[in-house]
Amino acid sequence: MRKLLYALVVGFLFSLLSFSTIHAEKPAASEAKKEKQQQVQVPNSVLNITKENTYPNPTQDMPTLQPSELTKDLIQSSKVKIENPELIRMLNETTVNSTPFAVGYRAIIYLGQWPLNYESSETAPNWEYQKINTNYVDNRGGNTNYQMHYVQEMQKIVRGGLTSKVANAEDVKKMMLLKAAEKTGLPLAFETVVGGGTKKDQVYNVPPKRLGYLYGYAPAVNEKGKVTYGEVYIMLKGSKKMIVVKNVTSQGIGAWIPVQDHMAFGFIAPDKPR
């Protein structure tokens, strides 16, 4: 009887564990599917030119800064979310020595006004953000197709930027860049260069009696959202350490962020000059 009861209990616990595991996996799978759906689909007209680009763009590496244990404790104590990498960097360099005998000790340290976090509301690519080159062929006197290839005639610098002025603009740009890159999966940078002489092997046929126009565009992402500012204080109270944020304000902000080492191509073959 005892063995039977033991077997029933073990079987019940195993079933409960299996049920919990299955139901625990579903949200994770759903979250992974949601994250995958957020990745931007690149059209066939947009090509990667990393290997062909005659100008070696520096890799825009924006790793998420890992907070120290003290910084984690301070961030968790704040009622306002803190994501600014520069503020986290400064907190990582902060050392606070406390003693269990600091009864009645109290201090407030003002760190200044900071952009604390950025919340993205819309991330939309514009694959023809800026036209940077035009190749032209006149095949009106020809009797067969003329095979046309893309050649970047001059070096072109493509710059993005914020759409309006805000305080601590560089910090805001870093947070927007991180969020946009995470949502799109694209290599983003506020400045990218396409070198002169950059070529692509794709063939575009210009029919007889026609002209060929091959356009090159630099794509970019339009990022929109809200940045939150606040006055940041570190409060020391006895052996406790915490962050207090006062005078919290929010501001809408947008930015254009170019896609690094990618180009969109457009080809037309009219019978008259454009």
N, C-alpha and C positions, 0 to 999 in steps of 0.2 A: 504493500500500500504506500509506504514511504517512498519507494523507488518510483512508483507511478506518479505520485504527487510531485516529486523532484523533476521528473521528465516533463510534466505538464508546465511547471514553473519555468524551466529552462526554455521550453518551446515557446511559451508566451513572451518571455524576454527577448528571444531571438527574433520573433515576429515583430515585436515593438521596435527593436533596433533597426530591422530591415525597413519597416515602415517609415521610421524617422529619417533613415539615410536616404531613402527614395525621395521623400518630401523635402529634405534639406538640399538635395542635388538640383531639384527643379528650379528654384529661384536662381541658383548659380548659373545653370544652363540658360535660363531666360535672360539673365543679366549679360552673359557672354554673347547671346544672340542679339540683344539690344545694342551692345557695344559694337558688334560687327556691322549692324545696319547703319551705324553712325558714320562709318568709313565712306568717304566720297568715292563715287564711281568715276574714273577718269575716261573720257571719251576717246575713241580711236584716233581722232585728229590731234590729240595731245601726246607728244613723245618725250621720252627722257633723253636729254642730250649730255649727260654727265661725261660719258666717254669722248664725245665729239667736241665738247666745248673747249675752245683754245684758251679760255681764261679759267684757271682752276679756282672755283669758288671755295672759300673755307667752309668746312662743315659747320652748320649752325647747330651745335650741341647744347641743348638746354635741359640738362638733367635736373630732376627734382632734388633740391637740396634737402639732405636728411638732417632733421633737428637732433640736437643732443638730448640727453635725458632731462637736463634742467630745462631746456627749451620746450620739450614736449610737455613737461609739467606746467610751465608758464602758459603755453598756448591753450592747454586744456582748461586752465583756470579762467580764460577770457570768455565772456558772454558773446563776443563778436568773433566770427571765424577769421583766422589769420593765415594767409597764404603767400604774402609778399616774400619772395626769396631773399631780398636785401634785408628786410626786417628779421627774418629767420637767421640770416648770416650774422647779423649784429648780436642777436640773442645767443647764438652759439659761442660767441667770443666773450660772453658775460659770465663772470664767476661771482657767486654769492655764497659766502661762508656763514653758516648759521650755527648757533649753539643752543642746546636745550635749556640753558640757563638764561636766555634772553627774554625774561619775563617783563612785559610792559614795553619792550622795544618796538618802535614804530618809525618807519621812514617811507617816503614817497619820492620816487625818482621819475622825472618827466623825460620821456624819450623823444618827444616831438609829435607832429602830425604826420601820419603815414597813410598811404593807400593800403588797406588791409587785405582786401580780396577782390576778385573780379568774377562776376557771374555772367556767363554767356547766354544770350537769348537767341541768336541767329548766326549761323556760319554758312556762307554761300560762296561758291567759287565763281569767278568770272574768267572763263578760259581765254577770252580775247581782251584782257585788261588793258594792254598797251601794244599797239603795232610797232614793231622794232625793225622791220625789214621788208623790202619788196624786191623779188626777182622778176625780170621781165624778158619775154622772148617774142619775137615777131616771126611767125611762120606762115604769113599770108602769101609768100612767094614759094612755099614748099609744096611738094607733092606727096610726102609721107609724114607720119607723125614725128614730131621732134621730142626727144626725151629730155625732160627738164629735171634738175636736181636743186635742192635748196642750198644756198651759200649765203652766210651772213656777211654782208659787205663791209660793215663798220662795227666796231665794238659799241655795245649799248649797255648803259647802266640803268637798271630798273629799280626805282625806289618806291617804297610804301610809306605809311605813316598814319598818325592819328587824324581823324576827321575834324577834331576840335581841340582847343587848348585845355589842358588840365594840369593840375599841380602834380609834381613828381612824375612827369611824362615817361621817363625811361623805365621806372618801376612798373608803371601801368602797361607799357608796351611788352615788357617781359612776361607779365601775367597773361596778357591777351595772346601772346605768341604761344605760350605753353598750352593754353586752353584750346586754341585753334588747331595746333598740331596734334593734340590728343584726339580731337573730334574728327579730323579729316584723314589723319595718317599720312599727310603730305609733308615733304621737306620745305618748311617755310622759313623765310628770313625777310627782314625789313629792307634788305638790299641784295640784289643779285646781278651778276654781270654775264652777258653773252659776248664772247670774244669774237673779233673780226676773223673771218675765214672758217668759222664753224660750219660744218657740212653735214647733211643727212643723205643717206643713200636711196631713199624712197624715190621712185620714178613717177613723174607726172607727164602724161602724154599730151602734147599740144597738137591738135589735128591740123591738116592743111587748111589754108585760107583763114587761119585763126591766130589770135594773139594769146600768149600765156602769161598770167599773173599769179605768182606764188607769194602769198603773204605769210609773214612770221609774226606771231603774237606772244607776248609774255603773259602768262596767266597769274592771277592773284586771288586771294580769298578775302571776302568782305566779312569782317568780324564785328558783331554788334552785341552790346550788353550793358552791364551796370558795374561801376566801380564804387566801392565803399571806403570812405575815409574816416579816420578817428584820431583823437589825441590819446597817445599811448603812455601809460604810467606803469612802473613796477612798484608794487606795494609790498613792503616788508613789515610783517606784524608778528612779533615774537619769532618763532621758528618757521612761520609760514611765509611763502613767497607766491605772489600772484600778479597777473596783469589786469589792469583796470583800463577800460577804454571809455573815454568821454566825448561828448559833442560829435556823435556819429552822424555822418551825412552820406548820401548816395548821389551819383551823377551818371546819366546815360553817356555812353561813349561808343565810338565806332573806329575802325581802322581798316586800311588796305594792307595786306601782307602778301608780297609776291611769293610764288612757288619757285623754289630754287632749282636751276638746271632742268627746267621743263619748258617746252614750247608748243603752242598750238599752230597748226598750219591750215591755210585756206587757199584753194586753187580754183581759178575761173579761166575759161577760154572763150572770150567774146570775139565777135567778128569786127568790132570797132574799138579804137583806143578808149581807155577809161581815164 
